[in-house]
C-alpha cells in the first residue's frame, strides 16, 4: 500500500467553512481533520481527547477512521473518547450513540476499554448520570475540562448535541453536562455550551439539502441570532470548523470556500 499523503496544515482562522463535494467526501475530510488534530495533541500533551457525535454523517467518518489508511496514523491507546450527547437508552439500543460509534470505529481499532468514557443513559436517574459524567470529565481533563476536539452535527431545527431550541440547558453557565428533553420524548444527556465552547477545535458536520435553509439562516451574509442553538457555539479561544457537503451549502453565498484536498 502506498504511503498516505500528509494532511494539509490547519489554518488558524477562528471560524472556517469547508465545503466538500458530497457526503462521502465530507466524511473523508472530517477523518483527515481527526488524524491531524490527534497528531498535534499527542505531540503537545501526550493524549488526544475527543467528544464523538451521533448521527449518520459522523458514522461514515467513523467507518473511514477504522480503515487502515487513517487508523494506522492514530495512536489509539493515547486517545480518550467522550460523547457530545446520548439518549437515555441502554448501550446496546439501536438509538444509542455509543453503540453506533462502537460498531463503526471503537471495536475495530484496538481502543483500550478504559479510554472509552460513555454517557450512561441506561441509569434510572438521568440527573445522576449527568452528575457522574461531569465529575468523570473533570477527573480526566481537569477542573475546567478542555477537549481537543468536539464533534457536532446540526439538526434542521438548528439544534446541536442535544441542545434543542428553547431548552433550559442553553442558559447553563457552570455545569458541563445537563439533562434535556428531546422532541421524541426520550430524555438525553448532553454537553453544555460551556463544555463545547472550551474545546480547542469544534467541528460541525452537516450534510444534505434538508439542512440547507437552516445553514443559510445561520451562516449566510444576512444571518442573525434567530434562536438556533448552533449559533451559540462560539469557542472561547479555539477554532470552529464547519464541514459541509455541497447539498447542505447550496444556499450559502460565495464567501464560503471549498475544502482543500482531503487527507
C-alpha positions as CSV (number, residue, x, y, z in Angstrom):
1,X,0.0,0.0,0.0
2,X,1.4,3.4,-1.0
3,X,2.0,5.9,1.8
4,X,-0.8,8.3,2.5
5,X,-0.1,12.0,1.8
6,X,0.3,14.2,4.9
7,X,-2.9,16.1,5.9
8,X,-2.9,19.8,4.9
9,X,-1.9,22.1,7.8
10,X,-4.7,23.6,9.7
11,X,-5.4,27.3,9.2
12,X,-5.8,29.3,12.4
13,X,-8.9,31.3,11.4
14,X,-11.3,31.4,14.4
15,X,-14.1,30.2,12.1
16,X,-13.6,28.2,9.0
17,X,-16.1,26.9,6.5
18,X,-15.1,24.0,4.3
19,X,-17.3,22.7,1.5
20,X,-16.9,19.1,0.3
21,X,-18.4,17.6,-2.9
22,X,-20.7,15.1,-1.2
23,X,-21.3,13.2,2.0
24,X,-18.5,10.7,1.2
25,X,-16.0,13.5,0.6
26,X,-17.2,15.2,3.8
27,X,-16.6,12.0,5.9
28,X,-13.1,11.7,4.3
29,X,-12.3,15.3,5.1
30,X,-13.5,15.0,8.7
31,X,-11.5,11.9,9.2
32,X,-8.4,13.7,8.0
33,X,-9.1,16.5,10.4
34,X,-9.4,14.0,13.3
35,X,-6.0,12.4,12.3
36,X,-4.3,15.9,12.1
37,X,-5.6,17.0,15.5
38,X,-4.7,13.7,17.1
39,X,-1.2,14.1,16.0
40,X,-1.0,17.7,17.1
41,X,-2.5,16.8,20.6
42,X,-0.2,13.8,21.1
43,X,2.8,16.0,20.4
44,X,1.7,18.7,22.8
45,X,0.0,16.8,25.6
46,X,0.6,13.1,25.0
47,X,-3.1,12.4,24.7
48,X,-6.0,13.3,22.4
49,X,-9.4,14.0,23.9
50,X,-12.4,13.9,21.6
51,X,-16.2,14.0,22.1
52,X,-17.9,12.0,19.5
53,X,-21.3,12.9,17.9
54,X,-24.2,10.7,16.9
55,X,-26.0,10.6,13.5
56,X,-25.4,9.2,10.1
57,X,-22.9,11.8,8.9
58,X,-20.4,11.1,11.7
59,X,-21.0,7.4,11.3
60,X,-19.4,7.4,7.9
61,X,-16.5,9.4,9.2
62,X,-16.0,6.8,12.0
63,X,-16.1,4.0,9.4
64,X,-13.4,5.7,7.5
65,X,-11.3,6.2,10.6
66,X,-11.4,2.5,11.1
67,X,-9.8,1.9,7.7
68,X,-6.1,1.2,7.5
69,X,-5.3,4.4,5.7
70,X,-6.5,6.5,8.6
71,X,-6.3,4.1,11.6
72,X,-2.6,3.4,11.2
73,X,-1.9,7.1,11.7
74,X,-3.6,7.4,15.1
75,X,-2.0,6.2,18.4
76,X,-5.3,4.8,19.7
77,X,-4.1,4.0,23.3
78,X,-3.4,7.7,23.7
79,X,-7.0,8.7,22.6
80,X,-9.6,9.5,25.3
81,X,-13.1,9.2,23.9
82,X,-16.1,11.1,25.3
83,X,-19.5,11.9,23.8
84,X,-21.2,15.1,22.9
85,X,-24.6,13.7,23.8
86,X,-26.5,10.4,24.4
87,X,-30.1,9.2,24.5
88,X,-31.2,7.8,27.9
89,X,-31.2,4.2,26.5
90,X,-29.2,1.1,27.1
91,X,-25.8,0.9,25.3
92,X,-27.0,-1.9,23.0
93,X,-30.1,0.0,22.0
94,X,-30.5,0.8,18.3
95,X,-30.6,4.5,19.0
96,X,-27.5,4.6,21.3
97,X,-24.8,6.9,20.1
98,X,-22.3,4.8,22.0
99,X,-23.4,1.6,20.1
100,X,-23.1,3.4,16.7
101,X,-19.6,4.6,17.5
102,X,-18.6,1.2,18.9
103,X,-19.8,-0.7,15.9
104,X,-18.3,1.8,13.3
105,X,-15.0,2.6,14.9
106,X,-14.1,1.7,18.5
107,X,-14.4,-2.1,18.2
108,X,-12.2,-2.0,15.1
109,X,-9.1,-0.1,16.2
110,X,-8.0,-1.8,19.4
111,X,-9.2,1.0,21.6
112,X,-8.4,0.3,25.3
113,X,-11.8,0.0,27.2
114,X,-10.6,2.3,29.9
115,X,-10.2,5.1,27.3
116,X,-13.8,5.0,26.3
117,X,-16.0,7.2,28.6
118,X,-19.6,6.6,27.5
119,X,-22.6,8.5,28.9
120,X,-24.6,6.0,31.0
121,X,-28.0,6.6,29.6
122,X,-29.4,3.4,31.0
123,X,-29.2,4.5,34.6
124,X,-32.6,5.1,36.3
125,X,-31.8,8.7,37.2
126,X,-30.7,10.8,34.2
127,X,-29.6,13.6,36.5
128,X,-27.4,11.3,38.5
129,X,-25.9,10.1,35.2
130,X,-25.2,13.7,34.2
131,X,-23.6,14.5,37.6
132,X,-21.4,11.4,37.3
133,X,-20.3,12.2,33.7
134,X,-19.4,15.7,34.7
135,X,-17.4,14.5,37.7
136,X,-15.6,12.0,35.5
137,X,-14.7,14.6,32.8
138,X,-13.3,16.9,35.5
139,X,-11.2,14.0,36.9
140,X,-9.9,13.1,33.4
141,X,-9.4,16.5,31.9
142,X,-9.1,18.9,34.9
143,X,-11.5,21.1,36.8
144,X,-12.1,23.2,33.7
145,X,-12.1,20.4,31.0
146,X,-10.9,21.3,27.6
147,X,-11.4,18.8,24.8
148,X,-9.0,18.7,21.9
149,X,-11.9,18.1,19.5
150,X,-15.7,18.3,20.0
151,X,-17.6,16.8,17.1
152,X,-21.1,18.1,16.5
153,X,-23.9,17.8,14.0
154,X,-26.8,20.2,13.3
155,X,-30.5,19.4,13.0
156,X,-32.8,21.0,10.6
157,X,-34.2,22.9,13.7
158,X,-30.7,24.2,14.4
159,X,-30.1,22.0,17.4
160,X,-26.7,20.6,18.2
161,X,-25.6,17.8,20.5
162,X,-28.9,17.6,22.5
163,X,-29.3,21.3,22.9
164,X,-32.7,22.0,21.4
165,X,-34.4,25.3,20.7
166,X,-35.8,26.8,24.0
167,X,-34.1,24.2,26.1
168,X,-33.3,25.5,29.6
169,X,-29.8,23.9,29.2
170,X,-28.9,26.6,26.7
171,X,-28.7,29.1,29.6
172,X,-26.4,26.9,31.6
173,X,-23.2,28.7,32.5
174,X,-21.5,26.4,35.1
175,X,-22.4,22.8,34.5
176,X,-20.7,21.0,31.7
177,X,-23.2,18.1,31.4
178,X,-27.0,18.5,31.5
179,X,-30.2,16.5,31.1
180,X,-32.5,17.7,28.2
181,X,-35.8,16.5,26.7
182,X,-35.8,15.8,23.0
183,X,-38.9,16.3,20.8
184,X,-39.2,12.5,20.5
185,X,-39.8,12.3,24.3
186,X,-36.6,10.5,25.1
187,X,-34.5,12.2,27.8
188,X,-30.9,12.9,26.8
189,X,-27.6,13.7,28.3
190,X,-25.6,16.5,26.6
191,X,-22.5,18.5,26.9
192,X,-23.5,22.2,27.6
193,X,-22.2,25.2,25.8
194,X,-19.5,25.9,28.4
195,X,-18.0,22.5,27.7
196,X,-18.4,22.7,24.0
197,X,-17.0,26.3,23.7
198,X,-14.0,25.4,25.8
199,X,-12.8,22.9,23.2
200,X,-9.6,23.6,21.2
201,X,-11.5,22.7,18.0
202,X,-15.2,22.3,17.4
203,X,-16.1,20.6,14.1
204,X,-19.7,20.8,12.9
205,X,-20.6,18.2,10.2
206,X,-23.6,19.0,8.1
207,X,-24.9,17.1,5.1
208,X,-27.9,17.1,2.8
209,X,-30.4,19.6,1.3
210,X,-32.8,19.2,4.2
211,X,-30.5,21.4,6.3
212,X,-29.6,24.0,3.6
213,X,-32.2,26.6,4.6
214,X,-31.2,26.5,8.3
215,X,-27.5,26.8,7.3
216,X,-28.3,29.8,5.2
217,X,-30.0,31.4,8.2
218,X,-27.1,30.5,10.4
219,X,-24.2,31.3,8.1
220,X,-25.5,33.4,5.3
221,X,-24.4,37.0,4.7
222,X,-27.6,38.3,6.4
223,X,-27.6,35.8,9.2
224,X,-28.5,36.9,12.7
225,X,-29.3,35.3,16.0
226,X,-32.6,33.5,15.4
227,X,-32.7,31.2,18.4
228,X,-30.8,28.3,16.7
229,X,-28.7,26.6,19.4
230,X,-25.9,26.1,16.9
231,X,-25.5,29.9,16.8
232,X,-24.3,29.8,20.4
233,X,-21.4,27.5,19.6
234,X,-18.6,30.0,19.7
235,X,-15.3,28.6,21.0
236,X,-13.7,30.9,23.5
237,X,-10.1,30.6,22.4
238,X,-10.4,27.7,20.0
239,X,-11.5,27.2,16.4
240,X,-14.9,26.5,14.9
241,X,-14.8,24.4,11.7
242,X,-17.9,23.9,9.6
243,X,-17.5,20.9,7.3
244,X,-20.4,20.8,4.8
245,X,-21.3,19.0,1.6
246,X,-22.4,20.9,-1.5
247,X,-26.0,20.0,-0.9
248,X,-26.1,21.5,2.6
249,X,-24.1,24.5,1.4
250,X,-26.3,25.1,-1.7
251,X,-27.9,28.3,-0.4
252,X,-24.8,29.9,1.1
253,X,-23.2,32.9,-0.6
254,X,-19.9,32.8,-2.3
255,X,-17.8,33.7,0.8
256,X,-17.7,30.1,1.8
257,X,-14.7,28.3,0.5
258,X,-14.4,24.8,-0.9
259,X,-12.4,22.4,1.2
260,X,-8.8,21.6,0.4
261,X,-7.7,18.1,-0.5
262,X,-8.9,15.6,2.0
263,X,-6.3,13.6,3.8
